[in-house]
Amino acid sequence: MPPQTNQTPGTNLDSAALALSRSIRQVESGGDYNAIGDNGRSWGAYQWNGDNFQAWAKQYGLDLTAPLS
């Protein structure tokens, strides 16, 4: 039997994962998608660090020029 998930209606997102993501966004930037932190090294609502983002994007085949948040 597959594990139970608590999906958000109309999506394939687990509501707990969605709530966690929203909580991280709030703590990192107060929800500000234009936030800049770490002396200009991190930006966006989730405060992505440019170096880390590029490594992750490359690992998962994402567009390196995509917006970070």
Sequence and secondary structure as in RCSB ss.txt:
>XXXX:A:sequence
MPPQTNQTPGTNLDSAALALSRSIRQVESGGDYNAIGDNGRSWGAYQWNGDNFQAWAKQYGLDLTAPLS
>XXXX:A:secstr
      B TTSS BHHHHHHHHHHHHHHHTT TT EEGGGTEETTTTEEHHHHHHHHHHTT  TTS   
